[in-house]
Amino acid sequence: MAWRKVTISTFLSERKGRYKPDEAMRMKLKRIDKIDFSNNIHLSETTETKTDMILVKQGDLVISGINAEKGAIAIYRGEEDIMATIHYSSYTYNEDEIDIEYLKWFLKSETFLNVLKEQTKGGIKTELKAKRLLPLEIYLPDKPTQKQILKKLNNIEQEVLELEENIDDTAELLKKLRQSILQDAVKGMLVTQNPKDEPASELLKRIKAEKEKLIKQGKIKKDKPLPPITESEIPYELPKGWAWCRLGEIAHLITKGSSPKWQGVRYLESPGILFITSENVGTNSILLDTPKYVEEKFNEIEPRSILMKGDILTNIVGASIGRTAIWNTDEVANINQAVCIIRFPKTSLNKTYLVNLLNSDFGIGLMMENQFDTGRGNLSMGEIAKFTVPIPPLAEQSRIVEKVNELMALCASLEKEIAHSKKEADYLLNAILRETFQQKPKEYSQKGIRVSMAAER
């Protein structure tokens, strides 16, 4: 095997020609929109441009000056000439000297990044233009060895892709497992029923009585009467001791109108009232990485939507409809019109049980079936109040929540293993590339890519 030290310009030449915007548009050629990290060129039909352009011909190697190290490198296979912005470079190459697929692998390797770092000012942080690329000195094997290495790399890449596909399949199965756990929970199939538990019907009587008391005291408004549950609304048979009810019978639902123009939402830490939007309500979690604030007088104008610890929040507008979580903090906060508060009297069911119910396929189905189209989806308070929900005995609710928490903890542990496996797959390919393209190869094993390098200076 013969390796020799060469400059990249030995086998690669930049295609010359730079066209001003007016001239480029007159040529009416398609242009490169992007090169993805899987080496695919995406073309745009537009011929409009405000920047200088370069020409690309069939068979040219095209390199993104910004994302080359991530794999934005491709061979243009089309028959018609195309154009690209000056953030790209186009090259012809000597096929006797270089296997272009081998070169694409090399340009994605850590060894190439090290060559850039050692031989050019600014390293990879500066755009990779021809004036920086072509003078670089690298060690290049002869053409037969390039093809031998390329075959091994392609085989290993296929193995890694299959591994990643298996990891993705496992992740999808885990997602389905989480939903299966929640579905079993709301159907009474997750824990054993105890005939000594007080039936849910008694719990519902107490909740309704307390809600009526709050209405009489003027603490909450009287809701519109809800229709009785029909047989067609009951999707499955409940275990003994469970009961179906409408959500509005046992909960008080709160949202608000359009936010006033003066509210002045601020994205930085600032005095004021924490403002909760649909972005902050995740699936079983409150997301406050980017808190927003409104002026304090917001709570004076909208007192009914001031959050209370233990409130259940669910999103009712847009793509995040149905994401539900508990507000479990004493921090003063209010909501915008994309969020609904589900509030229960003190004598109540287990709120975590209801959150699990609403985040289950059953609960999400209720949300999706009852939303109305306003261009991006919307749920009304009236529809949410009519949700038909399964209620277990209070003691069983606690057992269900405990079991769900236990199983979800196992799922979380599996997720960490999957994330670790993804990192391992990425590391495997990078390690092989690093070993393959060392700066001074001395041997190459047929049993796999085992290229050892001597530090020749």
C-alpha positions as CSV (number, residue, x, y, z in Angstrom):
1,M,0.0,0.0,0.0
2,A,1.4,3.3,-1.0
3,W,0.7,6.5,0.9
4,R,2.2,9.8,-0.1
5,K,2.0,13.4,1.2
6,V,0.3,15.7,-1.3
7,T,-1.5,19.0,-1.5
8,I,-5.3,18.8,-2.2
9,S,-4.7,20.9,-5.3
10,T,-2.8,17.8,-6.8
11,F,-6.2,16.2,-7.6
12,L,-8.8,19.0,-7.0
13,S,-9.3,22.2,-9.1
14,E,-11.7,25.0,-8.4
15,R,-14.2,25.7,-11.2
16,K,-13.6,29.3,-12.1
17,G,-16.2,31.9,-12.7
18,R,-18.1,34.3,-10.5
19,Y,-21.3,36.0,-11.7
20,K,-22.8,39.3,-10.6
21,P,-26.5,39.1,-9.5
22,D,-27.9,40.6,-12.8
23,E,-25.8,38.3,-15.0
24,A,-26.7,35.2,-12.9
25,M,-30.4,36.0,-13.1
26,R,-30.2,36.3,-16.9
27,M,-28.8,32.8,-17.1
28,K,-32.1,31.5,-15.6
29,L,-30.5,28.5,-14.1
30,K,-31.8,26.6,-11.0
31,R,-29.8,27.2,-7.9
32,I,-28.7,25.1,-4.9
33,D,-31.0,25.6,-2.0
34,K,-29.0,23.5,0.4
35,I,-26.8,20.4,0.7
36,D,-28.1,18.2,3.5
37,F,-25.8,16.2,5.9
38,S,-26.6,13.0,3.9
39,N,-24.9,14.5,0.8
40,N,-28.0,15.3,-1.1
41,I,-28.3,18.5,-3.2
42,H,-31.7,20.3,-2.9
43,L,-32.5,22.7,-5.8
44,S,-34.6,25.8,-5.9
45,E,-36.5,26.9,-9.0
46,T,-35.9,30.6,-8.2
47,T,-33.4,32.5,-10.3
48,E,-33.6,35.6,-8.1
49,T,-30.4,36.6,-6.2
50,K,-28.9,39.6,-4.6
51,T,-25.5,38.0,-4.2
52,D,-22.7,36.8,-6.5
53,M,-23.1,33.3,-7.8
54,I,-20.9,30.4,-9.0
55,L,-21.5,27.8,-11.8
56,V,-21.9,24.1,-11.1
57,K,-21.6,21.5,-13.9
58,Q,-22.4,17.8,-14.0
59,G,-19.9,15.7,-12.0
60,D,-18.6,18.6,-10.0
61,L,-17.8,18.2,-6.3
62,V,-19.8,20.9,-4.4
63,I,-18.8,21.8,-0.9
64,S,-20.6,24.0,1.5
65,G,-18.1,26.4,3.0
66,I,-20.2,26.6,6.2
67,N,-21.2,23.0,6.9
68,A,-18.6,20.9,5.2
69,E,-17.5,19.2,8.4
70,K,-21.1,18.1,9.0
71,G,-21.3,16.3,5.7
72,A,-22.7,19.1,3.4
73,I,-20.6,17.8,0.5
74,A,-22.1,16.3,-2.7
75,I,-21.5,15.4,-6.3
76,Y,-23.8,17.1,-8.7
77,R,-25.3,14.4,-11.0
78,G,-27.8,16.5,-12.9
79,E,-27.5,17.1,-16.7
80,E,-28.2,20.8,-16.7
81,D,-25.8,23.5,-15.3
82,I,-26.9,25.0,-12.0
83,M,-25.8,27.9,-9.8
84,A,-24.9,28.3,-6.2
85,T,-24.1,31.2,-3.9
86,I,-20.5,32.1,-3.1
87,H,-20.9,30.2,0.2
88,Y,-20.4,27.1,-1.9
89,S,-17.4,26.0,-3.9
90,S,-17.4,23.8,-7.0
91,Y,-14.5,21.6,-8.0
92,T,-13.4,19.3,-10.8
93,Y,-11.1,16.4,-9.9
94,N,-8.6,14.0,-11.4
95,E,-10.2,10.5,-11.3
96,D,-6.8,8.9,-11.7
97,E,-5.7,10.3,-8.4
98,I,-8.8,10.4,-6.2
99,D,-11.9,8.4,-5.6
100,I,-14.3,11.2,-4.9
101,E,-16.4,9.1,-2.4
102,Y,-13.2,8.5,-0.5
103,L,-12.6,12.2,-0.4
104,K,-16.1,12.9,0.9
105,W,-15.4,10.6,3.8
106,F,-12.1,12.3,4.5
107,L,-13.6,15.8,4.5
108,K,-16.0,14.7,7.2
109,S,-13.3,13.2,9.4
110,E,-11.7,14.6,12.5
111,T,-8.3,14.2,10.8
112,F,-9.3,16.8,8.2
113,L,-10.5,19.2,10.9
114,N,-7.1,18.8,12.6
115,V,-5.3,19.5,9.3
116,L,-7.3,22.7,8.9
117,K,-6.5,23.7,12.5
118,E,-2.8,23.1,12.0
119,Q,-2.4,24.5,8.5
120,T,-4.8,27.4,8.3
121,K,-5.6,30.5,10.4
122,G,-9.0,30.2,12.1
123,G,-9.4,26.5,11.5
124,I,-12.9,25.3,10.6
125,K,-14.5,28.4,12.1
126,T,-13.6,30.3,8.9
127,E,-15.6,29.4,5.7
128,L,-14.0,26.6,3.8
129,K,-13.1,28.3,0.5
130,A,-10.8,27.1,-2.3
131,K,-8.0,29.3,-1.2
132,R,-7.9,27.5,2.1
133,L,-8.8,24.0,1.0
134,L,-6.5,23.5,-2.0
135,P,-3.1,24.3,-0.4
136,L,-3.7,21.8,2.5
137,E,-1.2,18.9,2.7
138,I,-2.6,15.5,3.5
139,Y,-1.6,11.9,3.3
140,L,-3.3,10.1,0.4
141,P,-3.2,6.4,-0.4
142,D,-3.1,5.1,-3.9
143,K,-6.4,4.5,-5.8
144,P,-6.7,0.8,-5.1
145,T,-6.2,1.4,-1.3
146,Q,-8.8,4.3,-1.4
147,K,-11.3,1.8,-2.9
148,Q,-10.5,-0.8,-0.3
149,I,-10.9,1.7,2.6
150,L,-14.1,3.1,1.0
151,K,-15.6,-0.4,0.8
152,K,-14.9,-1.0,4.5
153,L,-16.3,2.5,5.5
154,N,-19.5,1.9,3.5
155,N,-20.0,-1.4,5.1
156,I,-19.5,0.0,8.6
157,E,-21.8,3.0,7.8
158,Q,-24.5,0.5,6.8
159,E,-24.0,-1.4,10.1
160,V,-24.2,1.9,12.0
161,L,-27.4,2.9,10.1
162,E,-29.0,-0.4,10.9
163,L,-28.0,0.0,14.6
164,E,-29.5,3.5,14.7
165,E,-32.7,2.2,13.0
166,N,-33.0,-0.4,15.7
167,I,-32.5,2.3,18.4
168,D,-35.2,4.4,16.7
169,D,-37.5,1.4,16.6
170,T,-36.9,0.8,20.3
171,A,-37.6,4.5,21.1
172,E,-40.9,4.3,19.2
173,L,-41.8,1.1,21.1
174,L,-41.0,2.8,24.3
175,K,-43.3,5.7,23.3
176,K,-46.1,3.2,22.6
177,L,-45.3,1.5,26.0
178,R,-45.9,4.8,27.8
179,Q,-49.3,5.2,26.2
180,S,-50.1,1.6,26.8
181,I,-49.4,2.1,30.5
182,L,-51.7,5.2,30.6
183,Q,-54.4,3.4,28.6
184,D,-54.4,0.4,31.0
185,A,-54.6,2.9,33.9
186,V,-57.8,4.6,32.7
187,K,-59.4,1.3,31.8
188,G,-58.8,-0.2,35.3
189,M,-56.3,-2.8,34.0
190,L,-53.2,-1.6,35.7
191,V,-53.9,-2.5,39.4
192,T,-56.1,-4.9,41.2
193,Q,-59.5,-3.6,42.3
194,N,-60.3,-3.8,46.0
195,P,-64.1,-4.4,46.7
196,K,-63.7,-2.7,50.0
197,D,-62.9,0.7,48.4
198,E,-65.6,3.3,48.6
199,P,-67.2,3.4,45.1
200,A,-66.5,6.4,42.8
201,S,-70.2,7.3,42.9
202,E,-69.9,8.4,46.5
203,L,-66.8,10.5,45.7
204,L,-68.6,12.2,42.9
205,K,-71.6,13.0,45.1
206,R,-69.2,14.8,47.6
207,I,-67.4,16.7,44.8
208,K,-70.7,17.9,43.2
209,A,-72.0,18.9,46.7
210,E,-69.0,21.0,47.4
211,K,-69.1,22.6,44.0
212,E,-72.7,23.6,44.6
213,K,-71.7,25.1,47.9
214,L,-69.0,27.2,46.2
215,I,-71.5,28.4,43.7
216,K,-74.0,29.4,46.5
217,Q,-71.1,31.3,48.2
218,G,-70.4,33.2,45.0
219,K,-66.9,31.9,44.8
220,I,-67.5,30.3,41.4
221,K,-70.1,30.9,38.7
222,K,-72.9,28.5,38.0
223,D,-72.2,26.6,34.8
224,K,-74.7,25.8,32.0
225,P,-76.5,22.5,32.6
226,L,-74.7,19.5,31.0
227,P,-76.5,16.9,29.1
228,P,-76.8,13.4,30.6
229,I,-74.2,10.8,29.3
230,T,-75.7,8.7,26.5
231,E,-74.8,5.1,25.9
232,S,-73.0,6.0,22.6
233,E,-70.6,8.2,24.6
234,I,-69.4,5.3,26.7
235,P,-66.4,3.7,24.9
236,Y,-65.8,0.7,27.2
237,E,-67.1,-1.0,30.2
238,L,-65.7,0.1,33.6
239,P,-64.6,-2.1,36.4
240,K,-67.0,-2.4,39.4
241,G,-66.9,0.6,41.7
242,W,-65.9,3.0,38.8
243,A,-68.2,5.6,37.3
244,W,-68.5,7.8,34.2
245,C,-69.0,11.5,34.6
246,R,-68.7,14.7,32.7
247,L,-65.7,16.7,33.6
248,G,-67.7,19.9,34.1
249,E,-69.8,18.2,36.7
250,I,-66.9,17.9,39.1
251,A,-64.5,20.7,38.0
252,H,-64.5,24.4,37.5
253,L,-63.1,25.5,34.1
254,I,-61.3,28.8,33.7
255,T,-59.8,30.6,30.7
256,K,-59.6,34.2,29.7
257,G,-60.3,36.4,26.7
258,S,-57.8,38.1,24.4
259,S,-54.8,39.6,26.2
260,P,-54.9,43.4,26.4
261,K,-52.4,45.4,24.3
262,W,-50.8,47.0,27.3
263,Q,-49.7,43.7,28.9
264,G,-46.2,44.0,27.6
265,V,-44.9,40.4,27.7
266,R,-41.2,40.4,28.5
267,Y,-38.9,37.5,27.9
268,L,-36.2,38.5,30.4
269,E,-36.3,38.4,34.1
270,S,-38.3,41.3,35.2
271,P,-40.6,42.5,38.0
272,G,-44.2,41.6,37.3
273,I,-46.5,38.6,37.0
274,L,-45.3,35.3,35.6
275,F,-47.4,34.7,32.4
276,I,-48.1,31.1,31.5
277,T,-48.8,30.3,27.8
278,S,-49.2,27.1,25.8
279,E,-45.4,27.0,25.4
280,N,-45.0,26.6,29.2
281,V,-47.5,23.6,29.4
282,G,-45.8,20.3,28.5
283,T,-47.0,16.8,28.8
284,N,-47.0,16.3,32.6
285,S,-44.5,19.1,33.1
286,I,-44.5,22.9,33.4
287,L,-41.7,24.4,31.2
288,L,-40.2,27.6,32.5
289,D,-36.9,27.7,30.7
290,T,-38.0,31.0,28.9
291,P,-40.4,32.7,31.4
292,K,-42.6,35.6,30.3
293,Y,-43.9,38.4,32.5
294,V,-46.8,40.8,32.4
295,E,-47.4,44.0,34.4
296,E,-48.8,43.5,37.9
297,K,-52.1,45.2,37.1
298,F,-52.9,42.2,34.9
299,N,-54.0,40.3,38.0
300,E,-56.3,43.1,39.0
301,I,-58.1,43.0,35.6
302,E,-58.0,39.2,35.3
303,P,-58.3,37.9,38.9
304,R,-60.2,34.7,38.0
305,S,-57.3,33.3,36.0
306,I,-54.7,33.8,38.7
307,L,-53.2,30.3,39.2
308,M,-53.6,28.4,42.4
309,K,-51.3,25.6,43.5
310,G,-52.8,22.3,42.4
311,D,-54.5,23.7,39.3
312,I,-54.5,21.4,36.2
313,L,-53.5,23.3,33.1
314,T,-54.2,22.1,29.6
315,N,-53.5,23.7,26.2
316,I,-56.6,24.5,24.1
317,V,-55.2,26.3,21.0
318,G,-52.8,25.2,18.2
319,A,-50.5,22.3,17.7
320,S,-50.0,21.7,21.4
321,I,-53.7,21.1,22.2
322,G,-54.1,18.5,24.9
323,R,-50.7,18.8,26.6
324,T,-51.6,18.7,30.3
325,A,-49.7,19.3,33.6
326,I,-50.2,20.4,37.2
327,W,-49.3,23.8,38.4
328,N,-47.5,22.7,41.6
329,T,-45.9,25.9,42.9
330,D,-47.0,28.9,45.0
331,E,-45.5,31.4,42.6
332,V,-47.9,34.1,41.5
333,A,-48.9,33.6,37.9
334,N,-51.6,34.1,35.3
335,I,-52.5,32.5,32.0
336,N,-53.2,33.6,28.4
337,Q,-56.1,32.5,26.3
338,A,-54.4,29.4,24.9
339,V,-54.4,27.7,28.3
340,C,-57.4,26.3,30.3
341,I,-57.4,25.9,34.1
342,I,-59.2,22.8,35.4
343,R,-59.8,23.4,39.1
344,F,-61.4,21.1,41.6
345,P,-63.1,21.6,45.1
346,K,-61.0,20.7,48.1
347,T,-62.8,17.3,48.4
348,S,-61.5,16.0,45.2
349,L,-60.1,13.2,43.1
350,N,-56.3,12.5,42.7
351,K,-55.2,15.3,40.3
352,T,-52.3,13.3,39.0
353,Y,-54.7,10.6,37.9
354,L,-56.7,13.1,35.9
355,V,-53.5,14.5,34.3
356,N,-52.5,11.0,33.3
357,L,-56.0,10.4,31.9
358,L,-55.8,13.6,29.8
359,N,-52.3,12.8,28.5
360,S,-53.4,9.2,27.5
361,D,-54.5,8.3,24.1
362,F,-58.0,8.3,25.5
363,G,-57.7,11.9,26.7
364,I,-55.9,13.1,23.6
365,G,-58.7,11.5,21.6
366,L,-61.3,13.6,23.5
367,M,-59.3,16.7,22.8
368,M,-58.9,16.0,19.0
369,E,-62.5,14.9,18.5
370,N,-64.0,18.0,20.1
371,Q,-61.8,20.8,18.8
372,F,-63.2,23.1,16.1
373,D,-61.1,24.5,13.2
374,T,-60.1,28.1,13.4
375,G,-57.1,27.7,11.2
376,R,-55.0,26.2,13.9
377,G,-57.4,24.3,16.1
378,N,-59.3,25.4,19.2
379,L,-61.1,23.8,22.2
380,S,-64.0,25.6,23.9
381,M,-64.8,25.5,27.6
382,G,-68.2,24.1,26.7
383,E,-66.6,21.1,24.9
384,I,-64.1,20.4,27.7
385,A,-66.9,20.5,30.3
386,K,-68.8,17.8,28.3
387,F,-65.8,15.4,28.3
388,T,-66.9,12.0,29.5
389,V,-64.2,10.7,31.9
390,P,-63.8,7.4,33.8
391,I,-63.4,7.9,37.6
392,P,-62.1,5.1,39.8
393,P,-62.6,4.9,43.6
394,L,-60.3,7.4,45.4
395,A,-58.2,4.7,47.0
396,E,-57.7,3.0,43.6
397,Q,-56.7,6.4,42.0
398,S,-53.8,6.5,44.4
399,R,-52.7,3.0,43.6
400,I,-53.0,3.7,39.9
401,V,-50.8,6.9,40.2
402,E,-48.2,5.0,42.3
403,K,-48.0,2.2,39.7
404,V,-47.9,4.6,36.7
405,N,-45.0,6.5,38.5
406,E,-43.2,3.3,39.0
407,L,-43.5,2.2,35.4
408,M,-42.8,5.6,34.0
409,A,-39.6,5.7,36.0
410,L,-38.5,2.4,34.3
411,C,-39.4,4.0,30.9
412,A,-37.2,7.0,31.8
413,S,-34.3,4.7,32.6
414,L,-34.8,3.0,29.3
415,E,-34.8,6.4,27.5
416,K,-31.4,7.2,29.1
417,E,-30.1,3.9,27.7
418,I,-31.4,4.7,24.3
419,A,-29.8,8.1,24.3
420,H,-26.6,6.5,25.4
421,S,-26.8,4.0,22.6
422,K,-27.3,6.8,20.1
423,K,-24.2,8.5,21.3
424,E,-22.3,5.2,21.2
425,A,-23.4,4.7,17.5
426,D,-22.1,8.2,16.6
427,Y,-18.9,7.6,18.5
428,L,-18.3,4.3,16.7
429,L,-18.4,5.8,13.3
430,N,-16.3,8.8,14.3
431,A,-13.7,6.6,16.0
432,I,-13.4,4.5,12.8
433,L,-13.0,7.6,10.7
434,R,-10.4,8.9,13.1
435,E,-8.5,5.7,13.0
436,T,-8.7,5.4,9.2
437,F,-7.5,8.9,8.3
438,Q,-4.6,9.3,10.7
439,Q,-1.9,11.6,9.4
440,K,0.7,8.9,8.6
441,P,-0.7,5.5,7.9
442,K,1.6,2.5,8.2
443,E,-0.6,-0.5,7.8
444,Y,-4.2,-1.5,6.8
445,S,-5.8,-4.8,8.0
446,Q,-8.3,-6.8,6.0
447,K,-10.0,-7.8,9.2
448,G,-11.4,-4.3,9.6
449,I,-10.1,-0.8,9.4
450,R,-7.0,-0.8,11.6
451,V,-4.8,2.0,10.3
452,S,-2.0,2.9,12.7
453,M,-0.2,6.1,12.2
454,A,3.3,7.3,13.2
455,A,3.7,10.9,14.2
456,E,6.0,12.1,11.4
457,R,7.1,15.6,11.6
